[in-house]
Amino acid sequence: MSAAIDVQRLGVHFRRNRRGRRSFKDMFAGASRRSRPGEFWALRDVSFTVQQGESIGVVGRNGQGKSTLLRLVAGVLLPDEGSVTVHGGVAPLIELTGGFVGDLTVRENVRMTAGLHGMSKAEIARRYDEMIAFAELEDFQETPYKHLSNGMKVRLAFSVVSQLNEPILLVDEVLAVGDKAFRDKCYQRIDELLAEGRTLFFVSHNERDLRRFCKRGLYLNKGALVLDAGIDEVLDRYNADSGVK
């Protein structure tokens, strides 16, 4: 089995809830000189490897770097230190918008998003009705995306992303927005993708979901990787540190 994701000594820092701007001089300074007042390291010195077909759950309290890590793996955020190497494409479900454009209709967004991820026009046409039906948006195909409810946006994003042929699926907390019936459909689809040998990188505060889908866990605290082990051991350690019995 070969690596799907390789992370080495990864670090990224922010300034007042946004990426800090670095000067040309800063780029050639040491790490200690690059830190300024008001800046903090969201992740620092994080290393791990994910094998193809593994299902990884990322655990930690809010603000500990979990979503930042997913954005680095997805390639939408660049590290300040270290490296992230991804072998194969990713299907990212890491934000509510899913990269869709507000002024475009549901139909236009499906075609655009699937096309940007390499799906051919013929394949989009073949799968289009299935994606719309899964999202339960048959009556909203000509509606601008910005007019959809949050639940509709989640349904559309998951429906499109889960149909992509990328070998790595990144899932953040967005599924918590959907209702139970739709979450059940999503979970069934994730089970199908895992059975196909896809790699899952999953961030959730739902312990039941983490134990269901993930065999291995990464526990992040204050931007550091505290524990990389089986998901049960990671959750037990996290709960103990959080005072949960």
DASULNOR-V125733 format. One record per residue. N is the residue number from 1. RES is the residue in three letters. PHI is phi in radians with two decimals (none if undefined). PSI is psi in degrees with one decimal (none if undefined). Layout:
n->N res->RES phi->PHI psi->PSI
n->N res->RES phi->PHI psi->PSI
This chain:
n->1 res->MET phi->none psi->131.5
n->2 res->SER phi->-1.81 psi->165.3
n->3 res->ALA phi->-1.28 psi->138.7
n->4 res->ALA phi->-1.69 psi->-38.5
n->5 res->ILE phi->-2.38 psi->129.8
n->6 res->ASP phi->-2.21 psi->117.0
n->7 res->VAL phi->-2.02 psi->126.1
n->8 res->GLN phi->-2.27 psi->118.3
n->9 res->ARG phi->0.83 psi->45.1
n->10 res->LEU phi->-1.27 psi->136.9
n->11 res->GLY phi->-2.59 psi->141.9
n->12 res->VAL phi->-2.60 psi->137.5
n->13 res->HIS phi->-2.20 psi->155.9
n->14 res->PHE phi->-2.21 psi->165.4
n->15 res->ARG phi->-2.28 psi->116.7
n->16 res->ARG phi->0.85 psi->56.0
n->17 res->ASN phi->1.20 psi->17.4
n->18 res->ARG phi->-2.58 psi->163.4
n->19 res->ARG phi->-1.12 psi->129.9
n->20 res->GLY phi->-1.27 psi->140.7
n->21 res->ARG phi->-1.43 psi->134.6
n->22 res->ARG phi->-1.92 psi->139.6
n->23 res->SER phi->-1.40 psi->168.3
n->24 res->PHE phi->-1.05 psi->-38.7
n->25 res->LYS phi->-1.12 psi->-39.5
n->26 res->ASP phi->-1.06 psi->-33.3
n->27 res->MET phi->-1.08 psi->-26.0
n->28 res->PHE phi->-1.83 psi->5.9
n->29 res->ALA phi->-1.54 psi->161.2
n->30 res->GLY phi->-1.19 psi->165.2
n->31 res->ALA phi->-1.05 psi->-39.0
n->32 res->SER phi->-1.16 psi->-33.3
n->33 res->ARG phi->-1.32 psi->-21.5
n->34 res->ARG phi->-1.38 psi->-16.9
n->35 res->SER phi->-1.41 psi->132.3
n->36 res->ARG phi->-2.19 psi->163.8
n->37 res->PRO phi->-0.98 psi->136.1
n->38 res->GLY phi->1.57 psi->-8.0
n->39 res->GLU phi->-1.70 psi->152.0
n->40 res->PHE phi->-2.56 psi->155.2
n->41 res->TRP phi->-1.55 psi->114.0
n->42 res->ALA phi->-1.25 psi->-34.1
n->43 res->LEU phi->-2.46 psi->145.7
n->44 res->ARG phi->-2.65 psi->125.7
n->45 res->ASP phi->1.01 psi->46.1
n->46 res->VAL phi->-1.72 psi->126.6
n->47 res->SER phi->-2.38 psi->135.4
n->48 res->PHE phi->-2.97 psi->164.8
n->49 res->THR phi->-2.28 psi->135.9
n->50 res->VAL phi->-1.95 psi->124.2
n->51 res->GLN phi->-1.44 psi->154.6
n->52 res->GLN phi->-1.03 psi->134.2
n->53 res->GLY phi->1.51 psi->-3.0
n->54 res->GLU phi->-1.35 psi->154.6
n->55 res->SER phi->-2.09 psi->113.5
n->56 res->ILE phi->-1.98 psi->129.9
n->57 res->GLY phi->-1.85 psi->131.6
n->58 res->VAL phi->-1.79 psi->123.8
n->59 res->VAL phi->-2.09 psi->144.5
n->60 res->GLY phi->2.79 psi->161.8
n->61 res->ARG phi->-1.22 psi->168.3
n->62 res->ASN phi->-1.04 psi->141.3
n->63 res->GLY phi->1.41 psi->13.8
n->64 res->GLN phi->-1.74 psi->1.9
n->65 res->GLY phi->1.89 psi->5.0
n->66 res->LYS phi->-1.12 psi->-54.3
n->67 res->SER phi->-1.17 psi->-33.2
n->68 res->THR phi->-1.06 psi->-41.5
n->69 res->LEU phi->-1.08 psi->-43.0
n->70 res->LEU phi->-1.10 psi->-39.7
n->71 res->ARG phi->-1.16 psi->-33.8
n->72 res->LEU phi->-1.18 psi->-42.6
n->73 res->VAL phi->-1.14 psi->-36.7
n->74 res->ALA phi->-1.26 psi->-16.8
n->75 res->GLY phi->1.50 psi->10.5
n->76 res->VAL phi->-1.60 psi->-4.4
n->77 res->LEU phi->-2.38 psi->138.4
n->78 res->LEU phi->-1.79 psi->141.1
n->79 res->PRO phi->-1.34 psi->154.2
n->80 res->ASP phi->-1.56 psi->-24.2
n->81 res->GLU phi->-2.44 psi->156.1
n->82 res->GLY phi->1.22 psi->-160.9
n->83 res->SER phi->-2.60 psi->153.6
n->84 res->VAL phi->-2.21 psi->118.7
n->85 res->THR phi->-2.01 psi->121.3
n->86 res->VAL phi->-2.00 psi->123.0
n->87 res->HIS phi->-1.73 psi->96.4
n->88 res->GLY phi->1.97 psi->163.6
n->89 res->GLY phi->-1.34 psi->161.5
n->90 res->VAL phi->-2.08 psi->145.0
n->91 res->ALA phi->-1.87 psi->100.8
n->92 res->PRO phi->-1.65 psi->124.9
n->93 res->LEU phi->-2.10 psi->75.3
n->94 res->ILE phi->-2.08 psi->-4.8
n->95 res->GLU phi->-2.52 psi->154.6
n->96 res->LEU phi->-1.00 psi->-40.1
n->97 res->THR phi->-1.24 psi->-25.8
n->98 res->GLY phi->1.06 psi->18.2
n->99 res->GLY phi->1.42 psi->10.2
n->100 res->PHE phi->-1.38 psi->160.2
n->101 res->VAL phi->-1.84 psi->126.1
n->102 res->GLY phi->-1.04 psi->-38.1
n->103 res->ASP phi->-1.46 psi->-12.3
n->104 res->LEU phi->-1.48 psi->151.8
n->105 res->THR phi->-1.28 psi->168.9
n->106 res->VAL phi->-1.00 psi->-45.9
n->107 res->ARG phi->-1.04 psi->-46.8
n->108 res->GLU phi->-1.14 psi->-38.0
n->109 res->ASN phi->-1.18 psi->-39.8
n->110 res->VAL phi->-1.06 psi->-48.5
n->111 res->ARG phi->-1.10 psi->-43.4
n->112 res->MET phi->-1.15 psi->-49.7
n->113 res->THR phi->-1.13 psi->-45.9
n->114 res->ALA phi->-1.10 psi->-39.8
n->115 res->GLY phi->-1.14 psi->-40.0
n->116 res->LEU phi->-1.11 psi->-25.6
n->117 res->HIS phi->-1.63 psi->14.3
n->118 res->GLY phi->1.62 psi->5.0
n->119 res->MET phi->-1.35 psi->130.9
n->120 res->SER phi->-1.23 psi->160.8
n->121 res->LYS phi->-1.04 psi->-39.4
n->122 res->ALA phi->-1.14 psi->-40.2
n->123 res->GLU phi->-1.22 psi->-38.6
n->124 res->ILE phi->-1.06 psi->-45.0
n->125 res->ALA phi->-1.08 psi->-37.5
n->126 res->ARG phi->-1.24 psi->-36.2
n->127 res->ARG phi->-1.68 psi->-8.9
n->128 res->TYR phi->-0.97 psi->-52.6
n->129 res->ASP phi->-1.05 psi->-37.4
n->130 res->GLU phi->-1.13 psi->-41.5
n->131 res->MET phi->-1.14 psi->-42.3
n->132 res->ILE phi->-1.17 psi->-40.9
n->133 res->ALA phi->-1.14 psi->-41.5
n->134 res->PHE phi->-1.07 psi->-40.2
n->135 res->ALA phi->-1.37 psi->-8.1
n->136 res->GLU phi->1.03 psi->45.1
n->137 res->LEU phi->-2.15 psi->30.9
n->138 res->GLU phi->-1.01 psi->-33.3
n->139 res->ASP phi->-1.59 psi->6.3
n->140 res->PHE phi->-2.22 psi->19.8
n->141 res->GLN phi->-1.13 psi->-29.4
n->142 res->GLU phi->-1.76 psi->11.1
n->143 res->THR phi->-1.48 psi->133.4
n->144 res->PRO phi->-1.02 psi->138.8
n->145 res->TYR phi->-0.95 psi->-37.7
n->146 res->LYS phi->-1.13 psi->-17.3
n->147 res->HIS phi->-1.61 psi->-1.6
n->148 res->LEU phi->-1.34 psi->151.8
n->149 res->SER phi->-1.27 psi->166.2
n->150 res->ASN phi->-1.03 psi->-40.1
n->151 res->GLY phi->-1.09 psi->-41.8
n->152 res->MET phi->-1.11 psi->-40.1
n->153 res->LYS phi->-1.09 psi->-42.1
n->154 res->VAL phi->-1.12 psi->-44.3
n->155 res->ARG phi->-1.06 psi->-43.1
n->156 res->LEU phi->-1.15 psi->-46.4
n->157 res->ALA phi->-1.04 psi->-48.6
n->158 res->PHE phi->-1.13 psi->-40.5
n->159 res->SER phi->-1.04 psi->-44.9
n->160 res->VAL phi->-1.26 psi->-49.6
n->161 res->VAL phi->-1.08 psi->-38.2
n->162 res->SER phi->-1.27 psi->-11.8
n->163 res->GLN phi->-1.62 psi->-8.9
n->164 res->LEU phi->-1.20 psi->151.7
n->165 res->ASN phi->-1.57 psi->9.9
n->166 res->GLU phi->-1.13 psi->143.6
n->167 res->PRO phi->-1.34 psi->-14.6
n->168 res->ILE phi->-2.10 psi->126.5
n->169 res->LEU phi->-1.92 psi->123.5
n->170 res->LEU phi->-1.87 psi->122.8
n->171 res->VAL phi->-2.24 psi->122.1
n->172 res->ASP phi->-1.74 psi->-164.4
n->173 res->GLU phi->-1.24 psi->0.9
n->174 res->VAL phi->-1.03 psi->-26.9
n->175 res->LEU phi->-1.14 psi->-17.9
n->176 res->ALA phi->-1.16 psi->-17.3
n->177 res->VAL phi->-1.34 psi->-31.7
n->178 res->GLY phi->-1.27 psi->163.5
n->179 res->ASP phi->-1.38 psi->170.0
n->180 res->LYS phi->-1.08 psi->-42.0
n->181 res->ALA phi->-1.05 psi->-41.9
n->182 res->PHE phi->-1.28 psi->-37.5
n->183 res->ARG phi->-1.03 psi->-39.0
n->184 res->ASP phi->-1.06 psi->-39.8
n->185 res->LYS phi->-1.13 psi->-41.5
n->186 res->CYS phi->-1.09 psi->-43.5
n->187 res->TYR phi->-1.12 psi->-38.6
n->188 res->GLN phi->-1.10 psi->-40.3
n->189 res->ARG phi->-1.16 psi->-39.3
n->190 res->ILE phi->-1.11 psi->-41.0
n->191 res->ASP phi->-1.01 psi->-42.4
n->192 res->GLU phi->-1.11 psi->-42.4
n->193 res->LEU phi->-1.14 psi->-40.6
n->194 res->LEU phi->-1.13 psi->-37.6
n->195 res->ALA phi->-1.14 psi->-25.7
n->196 res->GLU phi->-1.41 psi->-6.4
n->197 res->GLY phi->1.64 psi->14.0
n->198 res->ARG phi->-1.20 psi->158.7
n->199 res->THR phi->-1.70 psi->132.5
n->200 res->LEU phi->-2.03 psi->128.2
n->201 res->PHE phi->-2.07 psi->109.0
n->202 res->PHE phi->-2.18 psi->122.4
n->203 res->VAL phi->-1.90 psi->125.1
n->204 res->SER phi->-2.79 psi->151.1
n->205 res->HIS phi->-1.67 psi->-0.3
n->206 res->ASN phi->-1.53 psi->105.8
n->207 res->GLU phi->-1.09 psi->-36.2
n->208 res->ARG phi->-1.10 psi->-43.0
n->209 res->ASP phi->-1.13 psi->-42.3
n->210 res->LEU phi->-1.07 psi->-43.6
n->211 res->ARG phi->-1.21 psi->-30.4
n->212 res->ARG phi->-1.23 psi->-47.6
n->213 res->PHE phi->-1.65 psi->-26.9
n->214 res->CYS phi->-1.92 psi->139.2
n->215 res->LYS phi->-1.67 psi->-26.3
n->216 res->ARG phi->-2.27 psi->151.6
n->217 res->GLY phi->-2.31 psi->153.0
n->218 res->LEU phi->-2.10 psi->123.6
n->219 res->TYR phi->-1.84 psi->114.9
n->220 res->LEU phi->-1.82 psi->136.5
n->221 res->ASN phi->-2.55 psi->123.3
n->222 res->LYS phi->0.95 psi->39.0
n->223 res->GLY phi->1.40 psi->2.6
n->224 res->ALA phi->-1.96 psi->149.8
n->225 res->LEU phi->-1.46 psi->105.8
n->226 res->VAL phi->-1.40 psi->-40.9
n->227 res->LEU phi->-2.64 psi->135.1
n->228 res->ASP phi->-2.18 psi->105.2
n->229 res->ALA phi->-2.78 psi->-171.2
n->230 res->GLY phi->-1.03 psi->150.8
n->231 res->ILE phi->-1.08 psi->-36.0
n->232 res->ASP phi->-1.13 psi->-43.7
n->233 res->GLU phi->-1.13 psi->-41.0
n->234 res->VAL phi->-1.12 psi->-45.1
n->235 res->LEU phi->-1.17 psi->-37.7
n->236 res->ASP phi->-1.08 psi->-42.6
n->237 res->ARG phi->-1.17 psi->-43.0
n->238 res->TYR phi->-1.09 psi->-45.6
n->239 res->ASN phi->-1.11 psi->-38.6
n->240 res->ALA phi->-1.13 psi->-43.0
n->241 res->ASP phi->-1.17 psi->-28.5
n->242 res->SER phi->-1.57 psi->-2.4
n->243 res->GLY phi->1.35 psi->20.8
n->244 res->VAL phi->-1.61 psi->129.1
n->245 res->LYS phi->-1.75 psi->none
